[in-house]
Amino acid sequence: MIEIPEEILNRKGARSTKDLKPEVIEFLNKGAVETKNLVEWLAVSQLELLKVVLKALEKEEWYIDFQKAVEDQKKPTANSNTKVIGYTFGILTKNEDVFTYLRSHSSDVVRCWACWGESLHYDTTPDLLNGMQKYAADSHFGVREVVIFATKERMIDDLDTSINMLSEWTSNTDGNIRRYAVESLRPVGVWTKKIAAFQENPERGLLLLEPLKSDSSKYVRDAVANWLNDASKSQPEWVLNICKRWEKESDTKETAYIIKRGLRTINKK
């Protein structure tokens, strides 16, 4: 077991690559610690980390498959490397012991691989969402974003089923899961496929929004506000009407916060 100094565990994320300490990068590449922010995440040598993981799994002979998959990319990025390595795991094995190890790893990057890989193993939308819920609940922000990337397009292809399932998640006691229920199906989102059905008819998303219009978690409230702000770019009148109704129905500071942020694009005009 690697002994990690307190100053490494309690560090703040570096603001730029020049601020990264070599010892921090070493611990990241060994998978001993999670990344603190995007700067650290981008600094991880995923193939170096992969060697450590495959050695622990006693699957070092797999490395050549991963290396080829990474090198065959036309324009490799940290994001694409994460997806390719994860997919390669998913293609190579369905062994539960392997995925239990990956999804419980101390490195958030490894857990991202597990998310991408495991997403290949589910044929139906209900199975996919039930299998991916643990990643939506992950303690690390990076894993919680990757699970959206790994599921959104398939949910769009089966939108009604996805809405119905996620509407049940809006009552989950875990704020991360409630947030996923809304954030994963944002009409526009960030670096994800747009949902034309919601851009044209955002009312279909009310099953996800209504239960959370006064949520106790700021993380969830931000997701609801972002959903409304996305919708306001194509259906501003609809968003205005929803916000007016919520203002009357829910006289709370939480709802007021969502309305203010949800109307930010409209109010700029």
Backbone as CSV, one residue per row, in Angstrom:
resi,resn,N_x,N_y,N_z,CA_x,CA_y,CA_z,C_x,C_y,C_z
1,MET,0.844,-1.201,0.000,0.000,0.000,0.000,0.878,1.250,0.000
2,ILE,0.542,2.215,-0.842,1.333,3.432,-0.963,0.996,4.383,0.182
3,GLU,2.018,4.861,0.857,1.812,5.848,1.911,1.807,7.246,1.283
4,ILE,0.737,7.973,1.532,0.564,9.280,0.899,0.718,10.373,1.945
5,PRO,1.644,11.302,1.742,1.850,12.394,2.699,0.594,13.257,2.847
6,GLU,0.407,13.814,4.035,-0.759,14.648,4.312,-0.853,15.839,3.363
7,GLU,0.315,16.416,3.018,0.279,17.594,2.157,-0.192,17.254,0.746
8,ILE,-0.050,15.985,0.356,-0.566,15.548,-0.944,-2.077,15.331,-0.848
9,LEU,-2.503,14.678,0.206,-3.927,14.407,0.389,-4.730,15.693,0.532
10,ASN,-4.170,16.666,1.238,-4.902,17.897,1.554,-4.574,19.060,0.618
11,ARG,-3.926,18.759,-0.492,-3.520,19.819,-1.417,-4.715,20.476,-2.085
12,LYS,-4.505,21.668,-2.579,-5.469,22.306,-3.460,-5.025,22.057,-4.898
13,GLY,-5.965,21.963,-5.795,-5.616,21.700,-7.188,-4.795,22.829,-7.783
14,ALA,-3.793,22.462,-8.557,-2.932,23.463,-9.204,-3.747,24.309,-10.177
15,ARG,-3.412,25.608,-10.249,-4.136,26.503,-11.140,-3.672,26.380,-12.586
16,SER,-2.459,25.921,-12.783,-1.924,25.745,-14.138,-0.903,24.618,-14.112
17,THR,-0.522,24.147,-15.290,0.419,23.034,-15.364,1.769,23.382,-14.745
18,LYS,2.151,24.646,-14.836,3.451,25.033,-14.266,3.444,24.973,-12.738
19,ASP,2.238,24.956,-12.143,2.125,24.877,-10.688,2.071,23.438,-10.179
20,LEU,1.983,22.480,-11.105,1.889,21.080,-10.699,3.214,20.584,-10.122
21,LYS,3.147,19.976,-8.968,4.352,19.433,-8.354,4.618,18.024,-8.884
22,PRO,5.867,17.698,-9.178,6.201,16.366,-9.714,5.706,15.227,-8.832
23,GLU,5.758,15.413,-7.516,5.316,14.333,-6.629,3.808,14.109,-6.734
24,VAL,3.048,15.168,-7.019,1.606,15.017,-7.204,1.328,14.207,-8.467
25,ILE,2.009,14.547,-9.545,1.846,13.805,-10.801,2.210,12.331,-10.612
26,GLU,3.261,12.088,-9.821,3.672,10.707,-9.566,2.569,9.922,-8.868
27,PHE,1.953,10.519,-7.864,0.861,9.834,-7.159,-0.358,9.663,-8.065
28,LEU,-0.633,10.645,-8.913,-1.752,10.533,-9.848,-1.528,9.391,-10.833
29,ASN,-0.315,9.281,-11.353,-0.012,8.245,-12.342,0.064,6.851,-11.731
30,LYS,0.215,6.787,-10.424,0.153,5.502,-9.727,-1.278,5.142,-9.326
31,GLY,-2.191,6.099,-9.516,-3.585,5.860,-9.148,-3.828,5.921,-7.663
32,ALA,-2.915,6.549,-6.939,-3.009,6.569,-5.478,-3.936,7.657,-4.960
33,VAL,-4.136,8.696,-5.764,-4.992,9.804,-5.334,-5.901,10.227,-6.479
34,GLU,-6.989,10.904,-6.131,-7.884,11.462,-7.129,-7.353,12.801,-7.623
35,THR,-7.786,13.166,-8.814,-7.466,14.503,-9.311,-8.322,15.519,-8.562
36,LYS,-7.749,16.712,-8.353,-8.464,17.767,-7.640,-9.221,18.693,-8.587
37,ASN,-8.738,18.788,-9.808,-9.385,19.687,-10.777,-8.990,19.278,-12.198
38,LEU,-9.437,20.067,-13.156,-9.180,19.744,-14.561,-7.697,19.780,-14.899
39,VAL,-6.958,20.695,-14.295,-5.518,20.799,-14.553,-4.836,19.481,-14.198
40,GLU,-5.163,18.938,-13.043,-4.567,17.660,-12.637,-5.050,16.524,-13.528
41,TRP,-6.323,16.552,-13.864,-6.884,15.470,-14.683,-6.183,15.404,-16.041
42,LEU,-5.923,16.564,-16.625,-5.250,16.613,-17.919,-3.791,16.187,-17.821
43,ALA,-3.230,16.284,-16.621,-1.816,15.956,-16.434,-1.564,14.462,-16.265
44,VAL,-2.607,13.692,-16.019,-2.440,12.249,-15.804,-1.983,11.580,-17.088
45,SER,-0.920,10.757,-16.993,-0.507,9.919,-18.115,-1.341,8.640,-18.045
46,GLN,-2.387,8.578,-18.853,-3.326,7.468,-18.727,-2.710,6.116,-19.068
47,LEU,-1.790,6.089,-20.007,-1.150,4.813,-20.330,-0.217,4.370,-19.207
48,GLU,0.424,5.311,-18.553,1.262,4.952,-17.412,0.404,4.430,-16.266
49,LEU,-0.709,5.105,-16.017,-1.649,4.649,-14.993,-2.211,3.281,-15.364
50,LEU,-2.491,3.077,-16.634,-3.034,1.805,-17.102,-2.093,0.646,-16.795
51,LYS,-0.801,0.865,-16.973,0.167,-0.195,-16.673,0.075,-0.619,-15.213
52,VAL,-0.095,0.354,-14.326,-0.224,0.060,-12.889,-1.481,-0.769,-12.633
53,VAL,-2.575,-0.375,-13.279,-3.854,-1.065,-13.090,-3.805,-2.492,-13.647
54,LEU,-3.249,-2.646,-14.839,-3.184,-3.988,-15.443,-2.284,-4.919,-14.640
55,LYS,-1.232,-4.371,-14.058,-0.360,-5.188,-13.213,-1.120,-5.682,-11.996
56,ALA,-1.897,-4.806,-11.389,-2.694,-5.193,-10.222,-3.739,-6.246,-10.578
57,LEU,-4.242,-6.170,-11.795,-5.248,-7.136,-12.260,-4.619,-8.423,-12.798
58,GLU,-3.289,-8.420,-12.902,-2.553,-9.540,-13.505,-3.007,-9.762,-14.950
59,LYS,-3.182,-8.645,-15.665,-3.609,-8.674,-17.065,-2.665,-7.832,-17.925
60,GLU,-1.391,-7.891,-17.613,-0.419,-7.041,-18.318,-0.360,-7.347,-19.822
61,GLU,-0.757,-8.550,-20.206,-0.733,-8.909,-21.631,-1.782,-8.127,-22.426
62,TRP,-2.717,-7.500,-21.745,-3.741,-6.712,-22.424,-3.200,-5.366,-22.915
63,TYR,-2.087,-4.945,-22.386,-1.615,-3.580,-22.628,-1.512,-3.248,-24.117
64,ILE,-1.059,-4.178,-24.913,-0.858,-3.914,-26.337,-2.171,-3.533,-27.021
65,ASP,-3.287,-4.120,-26.584,-4.594,-3.777,-27.158,-4.970,-2.327,-26.837
66,PHE,-4.714,-1.923,-25.610,-5.011,-0.549,-25.211,-4.104,0.436,-25.945
67,GLN,-2.835,0.106,-26.004,-1.879,0.999,-26.648,-2.255,1.230,-28.106
68,LYS,-2.636,0.156,-28.795,-3.028,0.271,-30.203,-4.286,1.126,-30.342
69,ALA,-5.256,0.914,-29.454,-6.507,1.674,-29.526,-6.254,3.165,-29.326
70,VAL,-5.374,3.496,-28.391,-5.044,4.898,-28.124,-4.288,5.494,-29.309
71,GLU,-3.325,4.761,-29.835,-2.496,5.277,-30.928,-3.245,5.359,-32.257
72,ASP,-4.301,4.584,-32.416,-5.062,4.595,-33.661,-5.993,5.793,-33.790
73,GLN,-6.121,6.568,-32.734,-6.981,7.753,-32.790,-6.370,8.817,-33.706
74,LYS,-7.227,9.495,-34.451,-6.743,10.551,-35.336,-6.353,11.801,-34.550
75,LYS,-7.192,12.159,-33.577,-6.912,13.349,-32.777,-7.105,13.012,-31.290
76,PRO,-6.119,12.354,-30.689,-6.262,11.954,-29.286,-6.292,13.146,-28.338
77,THR,-7.175,13.066,-27.359,-7.256,14.045,-26.285,-7.386,13.282,-24.985
78,ALA,-7.299,13.977,-23.869,-7.483,13.311,-22.580,-8.866,12.681,-22.500
79,ASN,-9.884,13.407,-22.985,-11.242,12.867,-22.980,-11.359,11.628,-23.847
80,SER,-10.817,11.699,-25.054,-10.939,10.557,-25.962,-10.131,9.368,-25.473
81,ASN,-8.988,9.629,-24.840,-8.197,8.526,-24.271,-8.975,7.800,-23.187
82,THR,-9.666,8.581,-22.349,-10.473,7.976,-21.286,-11.536,7.065,-21.878
83,LYS,-12.208,7.561,-22.916,-13.267,6.770,-23.560,-12.696,5.527,-24.234
84,VAL,-11.606,5.685,-24.965,-11.013,4.560,-25.692,-10.513,3.481,-24.737
85,ILE,-9.843,3.895,-23.672,-9.355,2.916,-22.702,-10.532,2.220,-22.026
86,GLY,-11.557,2.997,-21.662,-12.741,2.393,-21.053,-13.426,1.420,-21.988
87,TYR,-13.633,1.831,-23.236,-14.271,0.942,-24.209,-13.451,-0.326,-24.428
88,THR,-12.130,-0.185,-24.416,-11.281,-1.369,-24.613,-11.466,-2.351,-23.474
89,PHE,-11.569,-1.837,-22.257,-11.895,-2.729,-21.130,-13.233,-3.419,-21.375
90,GLY,-14.230,-2.637,-21.821,-15.551,-3.202,-22.043,-15.582,-4.255,-23.126
91,ILE,-14.743,-4.081,-24.137,-14.664,-5.051,-25.232,-13.900,-6.303,-24.806
92,LEU,-12.842,-6.103,-24.038,-11.993,-7.228,-23.652,-12.630,-8.160,-22.630
93,THR,-13.471,-7.607,-21.748,-13.982,-8.453,-20.669,-15.299,-7.949,-20.092
94,LYS,-16.070,-8.890,-19.586,-17.253,-8.585,-18.778,-17.063,-9.124,-17.363
95,ASN,-15.847,-9.531,-17.070,-15.547,-10.141,-15.781,-15.885,-9.183,-14.645
96,GLU,-16.778,-9.606,-13.761,-17.243,-8.727,-12.694,-16.129,-8.373,-11.720
97,ASP,-15.204,-9.289,-11.516,-14.083,-8.985,-10.615,-13.242,-7.827,-11.156
98,VAL,-13.054,-7.810,-12.465,-12.291,-6.725,-13.086,-13.010,-5.402,-12.888
99,PHE,-14.306,-5.387,-13.162,-15.032,-4.123,-13.068,-15.271,-3.692,-11.621
100,THR,-15.364,-4.636,-10.725,-15.441,-4.270,-9.303,-14.168,-3.558,-8.882
101,TYR,-13.037,-4.067,-9.352,-11.753,-3.424,-9.045,-11.687,-2.023,-9.647
102,LEU,-12.090,-1.894,-10.903,-12.008,-0.600,-11.582,-12.931,0.430,-10.955
103,ARG,-14.169,0.043,-10.702,-15.144,1.029,-10.231,-14.935,1.429,-8.774
104,SER,-14.138,0.653,-8.051,-13.865,0.998,-6.654,-12.450,1.538,-6.468
105,HIS,-11.779,1.844,-7.574,-10.381,2.287,-7.523,-10.261,3.668,-6.883
106,SER,-9.120,3.927,-6.273,-8.878,5.226,-5.640,-8.729,6.350,-6.660
107,SER,-8.411,6.009,-7.903,-8.253,7.009,-8.958,-9.576,7.267,-9.659
108,ASP,-9.972,8.528,-9.735,-11.192,8.870,-10.462,-11.066,8.556,-11.947
109,VAL,-9.843,8.653,-12.486,-9.631,8.348,-13.906,-9.955,6.881,-14.184
110,VAL,-9.538,6.006,-13.306,-9.826,4.574,-13.471,-11.318,4.328,-13.371
111,ARG,-11.979,5.008,-12.470,-13.431,4.845,-12.347,-14.143,5.357,-13.607
112,CYS,-13.570,6.373,-14.246,-14.115,6.825,-15.537,-13.976,5.734,-16.600
113,TRP,-12.829,5.059,-16.617,-12.671,3.933,-17.543,-13.753,2.890,-17.307
114,ALA,-13.980,2.585,-16.029,-14.980,1.583,-15.680,-16.353,1.984,-16.195
115,CYS,-16.677,3.255,-16.069,-17.969,3.760,-16.522,-18.143,3.572,-18.025
116,TRP,-17.162,4.001,-18.795,-17.236,3.831,-20.245,-17.325,2.348,-20.614
117,GLY,-16.476,1.535,-19.993,-16.449,0.117,-20.325,-17.736,-0.594,-19.987
118,GLU,-18.248,-0.332,-18.786,-19.454,-1.026,-18.353,-20.671,-0.595,-19.161
119,SER,-20.653,0.624,-19.676,-21.796,1.098,-20.451,-22.043,0.250,-21.700
120,LEU,-21.009,-0.457,-22.166,-21.147,-1.317,-23.348,-21.892,-2.612,-23.040
121,HIS,-22.063,-2.917,-21.780,-22.574,-4.229,-21.393,-24.092,-4.277,-21.224
122,TYR,-24.780,-3.165,-21.475,-26.231,-3.114,-21.259,-26.947,-2.879,-22.585
123,ASP,-27.924,-3.731,-22.874,-28.604,-3.675,-24.162,-29.843,-2.785,-24.153
124,THR,-30.464,-2.595,-22.989,-31.693,-1.812,-22.912,-31.471,-0.558,-22.081
125,THR,-32.323,0.423,-22.295,-32.217,1.671,-21.541,-32.396,1.446,-20.036
126,PRO,-33.393,0.677,-19.582,-33.518,0.440,-18.142,-32.274,-0.216,-17.543
127,ASP,-31.728,-1.200,-18.249,-30.525,-1.856,-17.737,-29.355,-0.880,-17.696
128,LEU,-29.245,-0.069,-18.742,-28.162,0.911,-18.798,-28.247,1.878,-17.617
129,LEU,-29.420,2.459,-17.406,-29.559,3.447,-16.342,-29.379,2.832,-14.960
130,ASN,-29.939,1.675,-14.758,-29.759,1.020,-13.458,-28.288,0.684,-13.218
131,GLY,-27.598,0.248,-14.273,-26.189,-0.092,-14.138,-25.300,1.113,-13.947
132,MET,-25.699,2.249,-14.513,-24.878,3.455,-14.457,-25.164,4.335,-13.246
133,GLN,-26.208,4.024,-12.487,-26.575,4.904,-11.371,-25.446,5.080,-10.365
134,LYS,-24.675,4.031,-10.142,-23.577,4.131,-9.168,-22.536,5.154,-9.604
135,TYR,-22.367,5.331,-10.903,-21.422,6.346,-11.383,-22.003,7.746,-11.238
136,ALA,-23.318,7.855,-11.402,-23.975,9.142,-11.178,-23.847,9.574,-9.725
137,ALA,-23.688,8.597,-8.830,-23.568,8.882,-7.401,-22.123,8.986,-6.936
138,ASP,-21.172,8.875,-7.858,-19.761,8.867,-7.480,-19.382,10.150,-6.742
139,SER,-18.408,10.031,-5.868,-17.971,11.183,-5.063,-17.178,12.202,-5.861
140,HIS,-16.714,11.828,-7.046,-15.852,12.722,-7.820,-16.607,13.359,-8.991
141,PHE,-16.431,14.662,-9.142,-17.132,15.411,-10.191,-16.826,14.866,-11.588
142,GLY,-15.599,14.400,-11.822,-15.222,13.927,-13.147,-15.988,12.692,-13.559
143,VAL,-16.157,11.764,-12.644,-16.911,10.545,-12.936,-18.374,10.891,-13.203
144,ARG,-18.893,11.841,-12.431,-20.293,12.236,-12.605,-20.538,12.901,-13.963
145,GLU,-19.505,13.513,-14.536,-19.646,14.073,-15.878,-19.514,12.985,-16.941
146,VAL,-18.576,12.078,-16.752,-18.354,11.021,-17.740,-19.578,10.133,-17.897
147,VAL,-20.289,9.868,-16.811,-21.461,9.001,-16.931,-22.530,9.660,-17.801
148,ILE,-22.568,10.978,-17.833,-23.488,11.662,-18.746,-23.055,11.433,-20.191
149,PHE,-21.757,11.594,-20.456,-21.247,11.347,-21.807,-21.538,9.911,-22.247
150,ALA,-21.434,8.976,-21.304,-21.556,7.550,-21.635,-22.998,7.097,-21.819
151,THR,-23.963,7.943,-21.446,-25.365,7.493,-21.492,-26.292,8.387,-22.307
152,LYS,-25.929,9.648,-22.500,-26.908,10.602,-23.039,-27.429,10.222,-24.415
153,GLU,-26.550,9.877,-25.339,-27.017,9.597,-26.699,-27.959,8.396,-26.741
154,ARG,-27.681,7.398,-25.928,-28.575,6.232,-25.904,-29.910,6.592,-25.257
155,MET,-29.900,7.499,-24.300,-31.160,7.932,-23.698,-31.987,8.739,-24.692
156,ILE,-31.326,9.546,-25.519,-32.043,10.323,-26.525,-32.783,9.392,-27.485
157,ASP,-32.170,8.273,-27.808,-32.781,7.307,-28.727,-33.987,6.599,-28.112
158,ASP,-34.121,6.672,-26.800,-35.254,6.040,-26.103,-35.740,7.036,-25.048
159,LEU,-36.141,8.209,-25.528,-36.341,9.349,-24.642,-37.469,9.150,-23.643
160,ASP,-38.600,8.611,-24.083,-39.731,8.452,-23.160,-39.386,7.510,-22.011
161,THR,-38.733,6.410,-22.339,-38.313,5.468,-21.289,-37.357,6.154,-20.318
162,SER,-36.428,6.924,-20.869,-35.438,7.614,-20.035,-36.105,8.627,-19.115
163,ILE,-37.023,9.414,-19.652,-37.719,10.411,-18.832,-38.473,9.734,-17.700
164,ASN,-39.190,8.672,-18.017,-39.980,7.981,-16.994,-39.100,7.404,-15.894
165,MET,-37.966,6.823,-16.282,-37.067,6.259,-15.272,-36.430,7.354,-14.431
166,LEU,-35.950,8.386,-15.090,-35.258,9.447,-14.364,-36.210,10.253,-13.495
167,SER,-37.478,10.302,-13.854,-38.449,11.009,-13.011,-38.536,10.350,-11.634
168,GLU,-38.308,9.045,-11.579,-38.286,8.347,-10.289,-37.021,8.695,-9.505
169,TRP,-35.950,8.975,-10.210,-34.688,9.326,-9.547,-34.748,10.704,-8.893
170,THR,-35.709,11.537,-9.302,-35.795,12.885,-8.727,-36.155,12.856,-7.246
171,SER,-36.627,11.726,-6.748,-36.948,11.617,-5.321,-35.862,10.876,-4.545
172,ASN,-34.752,10.560,-5.205,-33.660,9.859,-4.531,-33.055,10.737,-3.438
173,THR,-32.627,10.120,-2.352,-32.044,10.891,-1.243,-30.653,11.424,-1.579
174,ASP,-30.018,10.869,-2.591,-28.686,11.305,-3.005,-28.810,12.463,-3.998
175,GLY,-28.291,13.628,-3.613,-28.363,14.792,-4.478,-27.643,14.603,-5.799
176,ASN,-26.588,13.796,-5.804,-25.862,13.540,-7.061,-26.747,12.806,-8.068
177,ILE,-27.566,11.894,-7.568,-28.463,11.146,-8.451,-29.603,12.040,-8.933
178,ARG,-30.131,12.868,-8.041,-31.177,13.814,-8.471,-30.621,14.765,-9.525
179,ARG,-29.393,15.218,-9.345,-28.775,16.118,-10.309,-28.627,15.444,-11.669
180,TYR,-28.188,14.183,-11.659,-28.022,13.445,-12.920,-29.355,13.355,-13.668
181,ALA,-30.441,13.164,-12.936,-31.753,13.010,-13.560,-32.100,14.191,-14.448
182,VAL,-31.605,15.376,-14.112,-31.873,16.578,-14.898,-30.715,16.897,-15.840
183,GLU,-29.505,16.898,-15.300,-28.330,17.314,-16.068,-28.078,16.412,-17.268
184,SER,-28.345,15.128,-17.125,-28.044,14.175,-18.198,-28.920,14.387,-19.426
185,LEU,-30.075,15.025,-19.243,-30.985,15.255,-20.374,-31.219,16.742,-20.617
186,ARG,-30.200,17.550,-20.385,-30.316,18.964,-20.739,-30.528,19.113,-22.247
187,PRO,-31.384,20.030,-22.667,-31.649,20.196,-24.102,-30.401,20.492,-24.932
188,VAL,-29.457,21.234,-24.346,-28.219,21.547,-25.056,-27.025,20.926,-24.340
189,GLY,-26.797,21.294,-23.116,-25.704,20.707,-22.349,-24.353,21.231,-22.777
190,VAL,-23.326,20.614,-22.226,-21.942,21.006,-22.501,-21.215,19.812,-23.106
191,TRP,-20.681,19.966,-24.314,-19.927,18.911,-24.990,-20.739,17.641,-25.194
192,THR,-22.054,17.775,-25.266,-22.903,16.604,-25.477,-23.893,16.892,-26.603
193,LYS,-24.535,15.845,-27.075,-25.491,15.968,-28.166,-26.726,16.750,-27.711
194,LYS,-27.203,17.636,-28.570,-28.417,18.384,-28.268,-29.638,17.470,-28.397
195,ILE,-30.678,17.802,-27.645,-31.906,17.008,-27.692,-32.968,17.826,-28.417
196,ALA,-33.132,17.564,-29.692,-34.055,18.346,-30.513,-35.485,18.285,-29.975
197,ALA,-35.870,17.127,-29.441,-37.230,16.966,-28.928,-37.521,17.953,-27.807
198,PHE,-36.533,18.230,-26.968,-36.717,19.192,-25.881,-36.583,20.626,-26.376
199,GLN,-35.760,20.833,-27.381,-35.642,22.180,-27.938,-36.954,22.603,-28.597
200,GLU,-37.655,21.639,-29.175,-38.935,21.926,-29.838,-40.096,21.889,-28.853
201,ASN,-40.051,20.946,-27.918,-41.164,20.773,-26.979,-40.620,20.498,-25.571
202,PRO,-40.143,21.535,-24.892,-39.536,21.344,-23.568,-40.507,20.840,-22.512
203,GLU,-41.791,20.950,-22.775,-42.779,20.491,-21.804,-42.588,19.016,-21.457
204,ARG,-42.016,18.269,-22.378,-41.782,16.835,-22.118,-40.829,16.625,-20.953
205,GLY,-40.042,17.644,-20.626,-39.086,17.508,-19.531,-39.635,17.867,-18.169
206,LEU,-40.901,18.267,-18.096,-41.453,18.717,-16.810,-41.481,17.617,-15.743
207,LEU,-41.562,16.367,-16.170,-41.532,15.278,-15.198,-40.226,15.277,-14.392
208,LEU,-39.175,15.798,-15.007,-37.878,15.865,-14.335,-37.721,17.155,-13.547
209,LEU,-38.303,18.224,-14.033,-38.087,19.542,-13.446,-38.998,19.845,-12.257
210,GLU,-40.265,19.533,-12.393,-41.245,19.905,-11.366,-40.873,19.428,-9.954
211,PRO,-40.459,18.160,-9.790,-40.167,17.699,-8.429,-38.961,18.398,-7.790
212,LEU,-38.156,19.065,-8.610,-36.899,19.636,-8.120,-36.893,21.161,-8.123
213,LYS,-38.054,21.780,-8.308,-38.093,23.237,-8.459,-37.758,23.990,-7.173
214,SER,-37.685,23.259,-6.049,-37.278,23.897,-4.792,-36.337,22.971,-4.028
215,ASP,-35.429,22.340,-4.760,-34.556,21.331,-4.155,-33.603,21.964,-3.144
216,SER,-33.275,21.183,-2.132,-32.399,21.683,-1.051,-30.938,21.772,-1.476
217,SER,-30.553,21.065,-2.546,-29.154,21.022,-2.986,-28.889,22.060,-4.076
218,LYS,-27.896,22.893,-3.866,-27.508,23.874,-4.886,-27.056,23.171,-6.162
219,TYR,-26.393,22.038,-6.007,-25.925,21.252,-7.153,-27.103,20.868,-8.041
220,VAL,-28.204,20.472,-7.419,-29.412,20.103,-8.162,-30.079,21.347,-8.735
221,ARG,-30.168,22.404,-7.935,-30.805,23.643,-8.399,-30.092,24.203,-9.622
222,ASP,-28.770,24.125,-9.618,-28.013,24.601,-10.783,-28.367,23.801,-12.035
223,ALA,-28.559,22.490,-11.863,-28.914,21.644,-13.012,-30.288,22.018,-13.558
224,VAL,-31.250,22.251,-12.666,-32.594,22.644,-13.099,-32.548,23.992,-13.812
225,ALA,-31.806,24.936,-13.236,-31.673,26.261,-13.853,-31.002,26.167,-15.217
226,ASN,-29.979,25.333,-15.322,-29.284,25.163,-16.606,-30.206,24.544,-17.652
227,TRP,-31.058,23.619,-17.215,-32.022,22.998,-18.133,-32.957,24.071,-18.702
228,LEU,-33.484,24.901,-17.810,-34.386,25.966,-18.245,-33.660,26.964,-19.149
229,ASN,-32.439,27.302,-18.794,-31.677,28.247,-19.609,-31.435,27.683,-21.006
230,ASP,-31.125,26.381,-21.083,-30.986,25.726,-22.394,-32.277,25.875,-23.204
231,ALA,-33.396,25.562,-22.560,-34.693,25.598,-23.244,-35.064,27.009,-23.672
232,SER,-34.606,27.997,-22.918,-34.967,29.386,-23.220,-34.374,29.862,-24.536
233,LYS,-33.360,29.182,-25.018,-32.712,29.601,-26.259,-33.558,29.260,-27.494
234,SER,-34.468,28.308,-27.336,-35.343,27.954,-28.459,-36.815,28.204,-28.140
235,GLN,-37.162,28.155,-26.850,-38.560,28.334,-26.443,-38.649,29.303,-25.256
236,PRO,-38.283,30.560,-25.469,-38.247,31.518,-24.356,-39.604,31.744,-23.691
237,GLU,-40.674,31.784,-24.458,-41.993,32.034,-23.882,-42.405,30.914,-22.942
238,TRP,-42.094,29.708,-23.347,-42.429,28.557,-22.487,-41.693,28.659,-21.156
239,VAL,-40.423,28.976,-21.210,-39.634,29.094,-19.981,-40.160,30.226,-19.110
240,LEU,-40.487,31.352,-19.704,-41.051,32.476,-18.940,-42.340,32.070,-18.234
241,ASN,-43.190,31.336,-18.926,-44.457,30.906,-18.331,-44.244,29.932,-17.185
242,ILE,-43.283,29.018,-17.354,-42.988,28.073,-16.276,-42.476,28.816,-15.052
243,CYS,-41.586,29.759,-15.280,-41.006,30.508,-14.152,-42.064,31.355,-13.441
244,LYS,-42.977,31.926,-14.195,-44.065,32.700,-13.584,-44.949,31.801,-12.730
245,ARG,-45.237,30.615,-13.246,-46.080,29.683,-12.482,-45.364,29.220,-11.221
246,TRP,-44.094,28.861,-11.344,-43.339,28.421,-10.171,-43.239,29.514,-9.118
247,GLU,-43.133,30.747,-9.578,-43.030,31.868,-8.653,-44.272,31.956,-7.772
248,LYS,-45.429,31.647,-8.358,-46.688,31.676,-7.604,-46.853,30.434,-6.728
249,GLU,-46.433,29.292,-7.258,-46.658,28.026,-6.562,-45.646,27.733,-5.462
250,SER,-44.448,28.267,-5.588,-43.359,27.889,-4.689,-42.596,29.136,-4.230
251,ASP,-43.055,29.712,-3.150,-42.457,30.946,-2.634,-41.281,30.622,-1.714
252,THR,-40.222,30.088,-2.316,-39.033,29.733,-1.533,-37.802,30.377,-2.160
253,LYS,-36.777,30.524,-1.355,-35.527,31.091,-1.885,-34.879,30.139,-2.879
254,GLU,-35.124,28.824,-2.723,-34.562,27.840,-3.648,-35.177,27.996,-5.040
255,THR,-36.496,28.150,-5.087,-37.146,28.348,-6.388,-36.741,29.679,-6.999
256,ALA,-36.648,30.707,-6.176,-36.228,32.024,-6.679,-34.841,31.949,-7.306
257,TYR,-33.960,31.166,-6.689,-32.609,30.987,-7.227,-32.658,30.329,-8.599
258,ILE,-33.460,29.281,-8.727,-33.570,28.575,-10.009,-34.128,29.498,-11.089
259,ILE,-35.159,30.255,-10.744,-35.777,31.154,-11.718,-34.776,32.200,-12.202
260,LYS,-34.044,32.780,-11.276,-33.077,33.816,-11.653,-32.023,33.274,-12.604
261,ARG,-31.491,32.105,-12.291,-30.458,31.518,-13.149,-31.053,30.951,-14.439
262,GLY,-32.258,30.441,-14.353,-32.889,29.879,-15.541,-33.235,30.930,-16.588
263,LEU,-33.415,32.170,-16.127,-33.765,33.259,-17.041,-32.578,34.114,-17.449
264,ARG,-31.370,33.674,-17.138,-30.211,34.546,-17.336,-29.981,34.918,-18.807
265,THR,-30.243,34.001,-19.722,-30.072,34.329,-21.137,-31.172,35.276,-21.601
266,ILE,-32.399,35.023,-21.195,-33.527,35.891,-21.561,-33.297,37.301,-21.037
267,ASN,-32.818,37.411,-19.807,-32.655,38.720,-19.185,-31.471,39.511,-19.741
268,LYS,-30.613,38.841,-20.491,-29.493,39.547,-21.132,-29.933,40.286,-22.394
269,LYS,-31.052,39.858,-22.936,-31.498,40.414,-24.224,-32.073,41.819,-24.045
